[in-house]
């Protein structure tokens, strides 16, 4: 039994009342039982829609776009949305705009028409349309990109209580996009959206507490909001909780709990979580030590281009840890990470090229990789770069440039650089001391983003 009024409603619907046909469609589409009445709902909506009833036209479009009671057909859905939209149905105007901007209406995306329909709905106070207009101005879809206009539309939707718009307005204030940077206002809007259950806003509000931006720094409150987002399945928040438990920030350190959250995020494809879970498996932190599983998680992250995972695989091949030692493979993985700017990989790659490990020795290439790592402030690369310049390896000897890099390394407290710098100055750029041996790098624990 659907509702007590169903017999009367059916008689009215059969007698041709479009209102009854529509209402019967509503009841059937909302019915929760072991029987699916969606197909019947579609038929009643269709009868009213074909007689021009706008609410039925819109509802029929929704059913068709969702594939409920009928095969999904975005082109047909758009046609019904258009009929209702032309009669002034606000949600139909918004839904038609969304379909047109996505290109799901059977033709290429028609963004200019999408803007027109969204604007009509937005001007009638439709928060979803206002939010979508904000997105279009943010991305420059169908309109010129304009952060100020985007923020204005987000504000309209946010003031209407639309959570996604509140979150995006918070981001605008956090990053100064279209509005002045204002961490306090960012936190206020994140909170409004977070209270409505918006996972993105919950994560962002957690970050505000984590770094003390717009609110007093409070790691315990940060954990609360990260957890709320994570429990909704937000992979970024799950990964963040993994970091928090791995390092004991705002909670007692718990490697098993860290691994659990990393695993949840990793299963959703979060590359940082996959790499971090690989570290946990490789070192037996919170889980049983498992070389094969560690390598599998590293590979999943590395295949997404995650530099730390690429570096980790290279390190394991270089050391023969988890996998048989293979210097050529190590070189290849270090190179992938190095080309993305991962400084430890740049340094290790320079060492391998300088020493001819896994590749033909090439001083010029080694110098180039040392320089890239040195320019990022990596002290060991600064020392070896200075030595090569001092000795004229891969480049004509340049004592003044060597001194500059020794100085930068010495300022970071490197004893080798301090000693070499002192000798250079004492000898007036005389003969250099023997070249220091390459420095071995170890994989470090993942750090919080």
N, C-alpha and C positions, 0 to 999 in steps of 0.2 A: 504494500500500500504506500503510495507516494505521500499524499496529504488527504485530509478529510474532505477538502473541497474538490478533489480531483473529478468525481462524477459530474458535478455541475460544470466544472471548467471544460471537461471533455464535450459535454452537450453544447455549450456555448461555442467552443472551437469548431465543432462539426457544423454548427449552424452558420458559420462564416464570420464570427467575431474576430477581428485581427488582434484585439487586445487579449482575448482569451487564448488565441493561438500562440501569441507571444508569451503570455504568462505560463501556459502549459509547457512551452519550450524551456522557460527558465526553471520550472520545477523539475522537469526531467533531466536537465543538464546538471542540476545540483544534487540530484538524488544519490545517496550513498548506500548501496546495498550490494548483495551478491550478483545482482543483475545490472548490466550496463544499459542505461536508457539513452545514451548519447545519440544513437542513430534516430531514435524517435524524436528526440529534441530537435535534431537537425531538420527533420521533415516538418515539424510544426513551425519552426522558425522560417523555413522556406515558404510555407504557405502564406504567412503574414508578410514576409519580405517581398514576395512577388506581387503583393497588393500595395506595395509602397510604404509599408510601416517601417520607419527609420530605425527604431530600436531593434526590430527583428533583423533588419539588414545588417546592422552592426554586429549583433550577436551571431548571426550566421557566418559573417566574415571571420569572427573569432574562432568559431568551431572549425571552420575550414582551414584557417591558418595554423591551428594546433593539431589538426588531424584527428579531431574527436568526433566519432560517429560517421566519419567520411574520410577518404584519403586526403592527405594534406595537399593543398594546391594554392600556392601563394598568389598566382595570377587571378584565380577565381575569388580568393579572399579580397584582393585589392579591388576587384570589380564591385563587390558588395559594400566594402568600406566606402568606395567612391559614391555609390548611390545614397548611402546614409549621410556622407560628408556634405554632399551637395544640398541636402535638406537641413544642414546646420548642426548635425550631430557632432558634438565636440570630440568625443573619444574616437569616433570614426575618422575625423580629420587628423587626429594625432596618429592613429594606427596606420592610416594611409601614408602619412608623411614618413613614418618609420620604415614601412615597406619600400617606399620609393628610394629613400636614401641608401638602403641596404642592397638595392638591386634585386630583391627577391620577388618582385612583382612580374616576373616573366620577361622583363626587358632589362637593358643596362640601367644602372642607377641613374635616376632622374633627380638630381639633388636640388636643382632650382625649383622644380615643382614641389619637392619635399618641403623646402623652406616655406613656400607659400601656404601649404596645408598646415604645417606646424605653427606658422605665425597666426593663422586664423584661430586655431585652437588655443594658442597661448594668450591671445588677446581676450579670450573669453575666460581666462583664469585657469586653464588646464596646466597643472604643475608638471605633468610628464612632458607635455609639449614644450614648456618653458625650459625644462632641463635639457631636452634634446636640442633645442636651439642653442643653448649654451655649449653643448658638445660640438655642434657644427661650427660655431665661431671659434672654439678652441682648436679644432682640427682644420679649419678652412674648407669645409665641405659645403659646396653650393653657395657659399658667401666668402668674402675676404676674411682671412684669419684676423681676429681682433679680440685680444684677451680682455679688454675693458668691457666690450659688449657681452662677451661670454660670462664675465663675472656678474654683469647686470642681470642676465637671464637666470644664472644660477641663484642669485639673490631672490628674484621673484619666486622661483620654485621653492627655494629654501624657506622663505617666509610663509609659503603655503604648506609647509611641513614635509616636503619631499626629501627623504633621507639622502638619496644619492646626490642631490643638488647641494644639500647641506655639507656633505663630505667634500664635494668639489669646491665649494666656496671656501671651506677650511683650507684646502690645498692652495687656492689662490692667495689667501692671506699668508700662508706659511712660506710660499715661494715668491710672493710679490708679483703675481701674474694678473695684470689688469687692475690691481689695487695695491696700495702701499703694504710693505711687509708689516704684519702685525701678529706676532705669535699668540697674544692673548685672544684676539678675535678668532684666529685659527682654532685654538683650543675650544673656544665656546661653540663653534659650529661643528667641530668634530664630536663634541660631547652630545649635542642635540641629535646628530645622526647615530652615534653609538648607542644612545638610549633607545633608539628605535630598532636596534639590532643590526645596523649596517656593519658588516664585518670589516670592510676597508676603514671605516671611521674608527672602529674599535682598535684596530691595529695602529692607526695614525695617532689616536689619543694616547695609546700606550707609549708610543715613541715620544710624545710630548712630555710625559712623566719621566721617561727614561733619561732624557737629556735636559729636563728642566726648562723647556721652552713654552712660555705662555702659562705654565703652572709650576709650582715648586717641584723640584726634582724629588721623585719618590719611586724607588724601584719596586716596592711592594704593590703600589697602585698600578704601575706599569705592567707587572705580571698579571694582575687581575684582568686588565683589558686585553692583553695578548691572549690570555686563556679563553676569554669569551669569543674572540675571533677564531681562535684555533679550534674550539669545540664546534664551530659552525663549518669546519672543514677548510678554513683558509690556510693554504699551504705556507705562505710567507710567515704567518703568525705561528704555525706549528714549528717551522724551522727556527724562528726566533726563540720560542720556548725551549727548543733543544739547546740553543746557545746559552740561554739563561741557566738551565740546569747543569750544563757542562762546566760552567764557570762559577756557579753559585752566586748569581747576582739577583738579590731580592728574595732568594730561596736558598735552602741548604743544598749544597752541591750533591747531585744525584746522577751518576752516569747512566744508570739503567733508565731513569725517566728521560734523560736527554736522548738516549738512543731510541726510546719509544716515540718521542715527538719527531725526531729526525726521520724515523722510518715512515711515519704517517705522511710527512711532507714529501719524502723521497718517492713514495708510491704514486704521488700525484705529479711527479716529474720535476720537482724543485731541485735544480742542479746543486745549489749550495748544500742542501740537506743530503743529497746523494753523496757528495764528496765527504761531508762531515760524518755520515754513517760509515763510509769507507774507512775513515780514520779510526772510528770506534771499533770496527770489525778487525782492522789490521793490528790494533794495539790491545784488543781485548778489554775495552772500556765499556762497562755496562752490558756487554754481550760476550758470548764466548768468542775467543779469538778464531777468526775464520778467514784464511788468506784468499780463498776462492771468492767468497762473498764480498770481501773488501775490494778485490780487483773488479768484480762485476759492478759495484756501485761507482767506483772510480771511472770505469769505462762509460757508464750511462751519463755521468756528469760531463766527462771529457767530450763525448760525442755531441753534447749541446754547446760545446765551445767553452766550458768552464775552465779557466786557466789553472786554477789551483789543482784541479783533478788531473789535468794534463801533466802538470809538474810532478804530482805525486806518482803517477804511473812511470814517468821518466826516472824518478828517483829510485823506485823499486827495481826497474830494469838495470839501472846503473849499479845498484848494490846487490842484486841477486836476491832481493827480499820479496817474498810472495810469489815471484816468478824466477825462472832461470835467468842468470845475468846475460844481458844482451845490450852491448854498448851502442850498436846501431839503432836499436829501438829506443834506447834512452835518449839518444841524440834527437831522434825524430819527435818524441813527445816534449822534450825541453824546447825544441824549436817552435812547436805549436803554441806553447804557453808564452815563450819569449816574444813572439810576434804580436801577442796581445798586450805586451808591456809588463808581464809578470817578472818582477825584478830578480827573484832567486833563479828562475829559469834562464834569464839573460846571463846571469853570472855563471851558472853551471855550463851553459852552452859555450861561453867564452873560454872556460877552463878546458872543455873537451876539444875545442878547435885549436887552442894554444898548445895542447899536449898531444894532439893527434889521437884522441880517444874516440873510437867509433866513427871517425871521419878523418880525411887527410888534413894534416896540420896546415894551418893558414894564419899567419900572424896578423895580417891585415884584417881578416874577419874577426879574429879574437879581439883585436883592438876596438873594432866597431861595437862589438857586443859589450865589452867592458865599459865603453864610454856610455852606452845606453843605460846600463845599470848604474854607473857612477852618477849620471845626471839625475837619477832618481834618489840620490843620497845613499846608495848602498856602499858602505865603507870598505868592504873587502874588494869590491870592484874598483873603487877609487885608488886603493893601494896598488893593485895589479896594473891598472891603467897607468899610474904614475911610473911604475917600474919599467913598463914597455916604452914609455916616452923617454925615460931617463936613459935606457939602454939602446934606443933606436930600433926596437923590434916592430916590424910592420909599418914603420914610419921613420923618417929622418929624426935623429935625436933632437929633442926639444926640452932643454933643461928648465926653461922658465915655465912651460906648460906642466912639466912633471912636478915642479915645485908647487904650482897652484893646486894640483890634485893631492899631493902629500899634505898640503896645508889643510884642505877640506877634510881629509881623513883624520889628520892630527887633531883638528878641532872637535872631532867626535870621540876623541880619547884613544885612537888606535896607536898602540905602542910602536909597531913597525914603522908607521908613517912618521911618528915623532922622531924616531931614531934616524930614519933616512933623511928627513928634513934637516935635522941638526948636522948630519954629515955633509949634506949638500952645501949648507951655508958656511960650514967650517972650511970645506975644501974649495969654496969658490967655484962650484960646479965641476969639481974634479971627477975622478973615476968613481963609478957607482958601486955600491955593495952588491953581493950576489942576489939574484932574483929570488924573492920569497916563493915558497912552494904554494901551489893552488890551495885554496881553503875549501874544505868539504862542508856542504850544506846538508842539514837534516830537515825532514818534514816537521812542521810545527802544527800544533793543534789549531783547529779552525777558530777564527775570531768572530765576534759579533759584527753584523753589518752596520 
